[in-house]
Amino acid sequence: MTSENQVNEVAVDVESDFAEEFDSPSENHRMAAHHFSEAAKEHELAADAYDAGDQTSSEMHSFKAYRHQLNAVQYSEIAVMEAFELNEINEI
């Protein structure tokens, strides 16, 4: 067996080992939707706490909302990148 064949076999093994690790675009869209939904809930809690005069709680919920928003945007970006190849995006 040549070293090139060995390298190709290793590459195939690595790809198959990690194939289950990657999420599909639909799973990433669902995770984005989940995090946007959680961000909305945290914003409602922040508003309620602000109205009640609880600044500490309002700030905590605002921060949680922000973190959920960041996660949602990241999942959205990953979903788009996985769904389209670079040359397909240029054609749109």
N, C-alpha and C positions, 0 to 999 in steps of 0.2 A: 504494500500500500504506500502510495506516495504521500509526502507531507501535505500536498494540496488537497488530497482526498480527506486526510485526517482533519484538516482545518474546516473543510466543508461539512464533515460529519459533526464536528463540535458546534459549528454555527447552527446547524439544523436542530441539534439537541438543545441548545440555549434558547432558540426561538420557540420550540415546543414547550420547554419548561416555563417560559414567561408568558406564553399565549393566554393562559388563564388569569394572569395578573392584571391584564389591561381591561378596562371597562369599555363597553360599546358606547357609541354616541347617544343612544337612547337612555342608557343608564346615567350618563353625564347630564343630559337634559333633565332627567327626573331629580337628580341631586341638586341641580341648579334651582329647580322649582321648589324643592323642599327648603333650601336655604333662603330663597326669597320670601317664602311663606313664614319661616321662623323670624326673619328680619322684620316683617310686618307686625308680627305678634309682639316682638320686643319693642318696636316703636309705640305700639298701643300702650304697653306697660309703662314705658318711659313717659308718655303723655299723662297717663293716670297718676303716676308718682309726682310729676311736676305740678299737676292740678292740686294734689293733696299737700303740696309744700315739702315733699321729701326729695331734696336735691340729690342726696347720695344715691338713692334708689333710681332716680331718673337718669343720673349719669351712668350708673351700672348698666341699666337696660339700653341706654343709647350706645354704649360700647359694645354690648352683645349684638345689637342690631347691626352695627357697623361690621363686626366680624362675620356675621352671617352674610351680609351683602358682599363682602370680599370673597368668601367661599363661593357664593352663587355666581359671581362674575367669572371666577376661575373655572368653575365647572362648565359654564357657558362657552368660554373660549376654547376649552379642551374639546367639547362636543363639536364645535365648528371645525376645529383643526383636524379632528379625526374623520369627520364626514366628508371633507373636501380635500383633495390634493392641491398643492400650490398652483399647478397649471389649470385646474378646474376653477379655482377662485378668480384667476385672471380673466377667464372667459365670461364670468357673470357680469 
